[in-house]
């Protein structure tokens, strides 16, 4: 090695003589795992040692999503130092290179990360990076396999149990997910991802009041969270208010003071805020209570007309499509839809097939926003299930609104019999959700069935029991 080596947070060798460089790398690790606001700290590392491969490589990966024009400089700087790199640095280089290559193969990228984690199992940032890739592939099974692979070497480490909990809950293993998430909170009470997983489980099990109390108790420490984590955790609280039949003013308060207010911060990441704002407003719209939000929908749509917010995430694009169509910005919505179709065409065949359901959902949301329910239903087909659309980069809880949209489409289009069939099936899995009973009541009433009264009584009983 030229110069010398130092050990990073994991105890792995990095070719640098700079304490400040290693300190910046370790600070970056903490920011990534804690969903912190200061991930830009990695840009300090190559300032302290311009020849450090790991410093330049991690800076390049960070810049790929924040300032892409600057990423190639740092990537080439990293590549030029491969001969002097440690074996650990070379393994990280191979993994990140597989992610940012122009013709990325997601399966190959997962394999590269699995190999890295096999040799260097304490590198939890590489695990996080791999899990994020699995999330956007819609593969929680792969994500779970990766965390289980490294768990024996990290049983007392911060953040590992939140990373274990999330794929478990995405695979429907709620008891195991809650156990892991609560363990994560015991190891580190400021593990925001573990807190988020606890809320997911409580919400799914319809323990809305308990979920709100848990999250509000945790919320005093969220100020250091990234825009996504801060507004996403409050988004969960708002959904629990909605499902727990709280006053709509409480939901509005979360939107105004916890989500939208984030945009006032100089270090806010706007698209991450818009994702949670739009996700909440679509839920409110399906429940026919959007009027409480007055002109906020129009204000939000005006913001997301800006094409700088497009094509960052499929999930966000789909929500923007609905918002633009709903507010009459049809020309802009059509431009976005064309852009999505163009992106599909540029993908390799394997990824095209994977994203096909996401594209159909995009087209349906455009039609739904325009009020064209019959056309939207034709696009989705008779066997739609939003859980088949994980590849848009959304959790089961985020996807659930698209199931609700489908039920609403069916009822709006007069297909009450079909709506009753799918809603009844959903209620068997989640009997404690009052809104599902309201939809069922609506379907029964449309077909003149006496069960409408029973469904209505069930909904009222749950609403009274949950009232937050």
N, C-alpha and C positions, 0 to 999 in steps of 0.2 A: 504494500500500500504506500502511496505517496502521502506524506504528512503523517497522519495518524487516524485512529478510530475513536469514536465515543459511543456510548450505549444510549439508546433512546428509552422512552418510558417502558417499553416491553422487555428491555434488556438485550435488544438486538443491535448488532454493530452497524454504525453509519460512518462512512469515510469523511470525516471533518475534524479539524482541530478547534473549531469555534464552539465555545459553551453557549454563546448567544444564539447560534444557529440551532443547536439541539434544543435549547429552551423554547424557541419559536415553533419548532416541529412538535414538541410535546404539548405546547399550548394549543396548537391546532388540533391535535388528537382529542384533547379535552373538549374543545369547542364542537367538534363533530359529534362526539358521543353524547354530549349534554344538550345538543340542539341549541348551541349558544349563538349569540349575535356577532361574535368576533372571529369568524372563520378567516377573515382577511389577514389575520396574524401570520398565516403561512407565507404571505408575501414578504415578511421581514426576514425569513430564513435565508433565501438566496442573497439578500443584501449583506447579511453577516458572513456568508461564504458562497460566493458566486460559482465555485467549483463543486459544490456538494450536489451529487446526483439526486438524493432523496428530497432535498430542499427544492430544487428546480422541478422535479417530477410532481410533487404534491402541489406546488404552486401552479403548474400547468393544468393539472386536473381541476383545481379550484377555478381557474380562469376560464376553463371550457364552458362553464355555465354562467359566469358572471361578466366576463369581458373576453370573448373568444378570440378577438384579434391579437391579444397579447399572449395567448397560450402557446403558439408555436415556438416563440423565442425561448421560453423556459423548457419546453419539451426537447428542443434541439440541444440546449445546454446540458440537459440530463443525458441525452443519448450520447453526446460526445464524451461523457465521463464513464461510460460503461466498463472500459478496460480497468479503470481504477476502483470500481465499485466493489462493495462487499457482496457476498452471496445473497444476503437478505435484500440489499438494494436492487440487485439484479432480478430477484423474484418479484419484488413490488413493481419494478419497471415492466416486466413481462405482463403482469396482471393489468396494470393501468393501460399499457399499450393495447391490450386486447379490447379494452373498453372504448378507447377514443379513436381507434383506427377507422378509416373512412368506410370500409366495408365490414363493419362489425358483425360478427356472428355471436349472438347472445349466448348460445350454448357453449361455444368455445370460451367465451369470457368467463362463464361460470366455472368451467373446468380449470381454467388458469388460476382462478381464485381458490378453488378447492385444493389445487396443488400447493399454492402458496401457504394456505392455512394448515395443510398437512405438515409442512416443514417448519412453519412459524406460527403455531396455534395461539400465541398470546397477542397477536396483532388484531385487536378488536376493531380498529378503523378499517382494515381490509375486509373484515367480516361484515361491517356495516355497509361498506361499498357493495359487496357481493349481495347482501340481502336487499339492498335498494334495487339492484339489477333484477333480482328474482321477483320483486314486487311489480316492476314494470313489465315483466314477462307473464305475470299472472300465475306464478309458480310458488305458492307458499310451501309446497312439499320440498322443493329444492332448498328454500330458505331454512326450513327446519333442519334438514340434513346437515347443512353447513354449521349451524350453531351447535347441534349435537356433536359434531365432529370435534369441536374445540372445547366444549364444556368441561371435560375432565381436567383440563389444564387451567381453567379459569373459575373454579367453583366459588371463590370468595372475591372475585373481581367486581368492581362497579360496572353497571350497565349490561352485564351479560344476561341477566334474567329478564329484563325488558325485551331484549333481543330474542330471547327464547319464547316469551309470552306471545309476541305478535303473530308469528306464523302458526302457533297453536290455535289461537282464536280464529284465524283465517281458515283453518282446517276444521272448525267446529268443535274443537276440544276445549270447551269452555272451562271445565273444572281444572284441567291441567294448566290452562292459560292463567286463570286467576291465582292458582298456587304460585306459579312462576312470577307473575307480576307483583304479588304481595311480598314475595321473597326479595325481589328487586328493590322494593321500597324499604325493606328492612336493612338491606345492605347499604343503600344510599337513599335517604328520604327525598333527595332532590333529583332522583332519576325520573325525569319528566316523561320519558317514553314508557316506563313501567307504570307511572300514574295513569297515563293515557290508556294503557292496556287494561288496568283495573276498571276504568270507566267504561270501556268497550264491553267488558263482560257484564257489568251491572246493567248497562243499558240494554244489551241483548236479552237479559233475563227479566227485563221490565221492572227493575228496582230503581226507578227513576229518582225518587227522593234521596235514596242512599247515594246514588251516583253524584247528584248535585252537591250534597253535603260533603262528600269526599273531595270532589274537585274544588269546591269553594274553599275548603280548608287548606288545600295545597296551593291555591292560586297566588298567595302573597309572594311566592318565590319565582313566579313566572316572568318577571320583568326582564330577566337576563336571557329569556328564550328568543330564538329566531322568530321572525314574523310568522312563519308557518306554524311553529309549535305553539306559540302564544295564541294565535287566532284559532287554530285547530282545536286546542283544548277548550276554548270558550265556545266554539261551534258545538262541541259535544254537550256542553252545559245547556246551550240554547235548545238543542234537540230534546234533551231530557225535560226541559220546561214545556216544549211543544207536546211531547208524548205524555208527560205527566199532568197535562191539562192545567198548566199554570196560566196566569193572566198573560195575554199577548203583549202587554206592556213590559213584562219581564223579558220576553224574547226580543222585543224591540230594544230594550235597554242593553242587552248583550250585543246586539248588532251595532248600535250607535257608539257605546262606550268601551267595548272590549274588542270589537273587530274593526269597524270603520275608523275608529280613533287611532288605531295603529298607523294609519297612513300619515298622521301628523308628525311622526318621528322621522328624523333625518336618516336613520339607518334602517328604515322599513323596506321590505322587499315587496313591492306592490302586487305582482302576480300571485304571490302566496296568500296575500290578504284577499284578493279578488276570488280565489278558489273557494275559500271558506264563506265569503259573503254570498257568492252566487249559490253555493250548495245549500245555504240556509234559506235564501229567498225562494228557491225552487220547492223546498219542503213547504214553505208557507203558502206558496201559490197552489200546490196540489190540495192543500187544506182549505182553499178558498178564503184565505184571510189576508191576502196581500194588500188589501185596502188600508190596513192598519199602518203599513209602511209608507203610505202616501207617495211622494215623488222619489223615494229612495231608489226604486227600481230603475227609473229613467236616468238618475244620476249615475248609477252603477253601469248601466248600458253605455252611457256616453264615455265613461272611462275605458271600458273594454273594447270600444271601437278602435282604439289605438292599436295598430298592428304590431307594435313592439311587444304587446302581451300575447300575441298569437304564436302557435306552434312551439310553445315551451313545454307543454304537457298535453297529452290527448284529453285527459279528464277536464282540464281547464277549457280547452277548445270546445268541447261538447257543451259545457255550461254556458260559455260565451255565445255559442250558436243559438241556444234556446233564448237567452236574454235579448240578443239582437232581433231575432224573429218576433219575440213577444212584444217588443217596444216599437215594431214597425221599421226597423233598420234592415230591410230586406236585401238591399243592394250589398251592404256590408256582410250580412249573413251569407249571401251567395258567394261572395269573394272568399270568405273563410272556408266554406264548404268545398269550393274548387281547390283551395290550397290543400285541404286534407286529402282530396282525391289525388292530387299531384304527388303528395308525399307517399301515398300508398303505391303509386305506380313506380316510384323510384326505389322501392324496397326489393330485396331478394324474394324469391317465390315463397320461401318458408315463412318469412315475416309477413308477407302479404296475406297468406292464409291465416296467420295468427291474428292479424288486425282486422279481418273482414267483418267480424261481429261488431267491432268498435265503429267501423265505417257505417254500417247499417244503423247503429244507434244514433250516430251523428245525423244522418238523413232524417230519421224519425223525429229527433228533437227539433230539428228545423221545421218540420211539418206541424208538430205539436205546438210550437211557439206561434205559428201562424193560425192555429185553431183548426187545422185540417186533420182531424183525428182519424178518419177513415184511411187517408193516404198513409199516415204514420203507421197504422196497424198493418197495412199491406206490406210496408217495408220491413217491419219486425217479424212478421209471420205469426202463426198460431201457437208456437211453442216457445215464445220468448221467456228467458230467465236472465235477469241482470247479472246474476252470479257467474254467468258464462262470459262476462265482459271484463274480467279482471285485468286483461291486457291493456286497458286504457290507463292503468295506474291508479286504481281506486280500491279501497278496502271494502269488505262486505257491507259495512255500515254506510259508506259513501255510495255504494251501488244500490242500496235498498230504495233510495228515492226514485230510481229508474223503474223499479218494480211498481212503486206507487203510481208513477206516471202512466205505466202500462195499464194498471187497473182503471185509472181515471179515463184514459183513452177508450177503453172497452165500454165503460159506462156512458161516456159522452157520445159514443158512436151507436148506442142502443144495443150493444152486444152484452146484455145483462146476464144471460145464461152462462156464457163463457167467463164473464167476470166472476160470477158466483163460484164457479168451479175452481178457478185459480186462487181466489181469496180464501175459500174454505180450506184449500190445501195449505196455504200460508199460515192460517190461524192454527192449524194442527201443530205447527212448529213453534209458534210464538203466540200462545193464547192470550197473553196478558196485554197486548197492544190495543188500546181503545180505538185508534183510528181504523184499524183493520175491521173491527166490528161496525164502525160507522159506514165504511164502504160496503160491507156485507148487507147492512140494513138498507142502504140505498139500492143495491142490486135486487134484494128481495122485494122492495117496494115497487120497483120498476116492473117486476114480473107478477105483481099482485099476490105474492105469497105471504101467508100469515106469519111466517117466521120473522118478518121484518120487525114486529113488535118485540120479539124475544131478543133479537140482535141489538135493538135499540136499548133495551133494558140492561143487557150485558155491558154495552158501551158506557151507559150512564153509571153503572155500578163501579166499573173500573175507573172512570174519570173521578168519581167521588172519593174512591179509595186512594188514588194517587195524588190528588190535588196538592200541588207544591206551593 
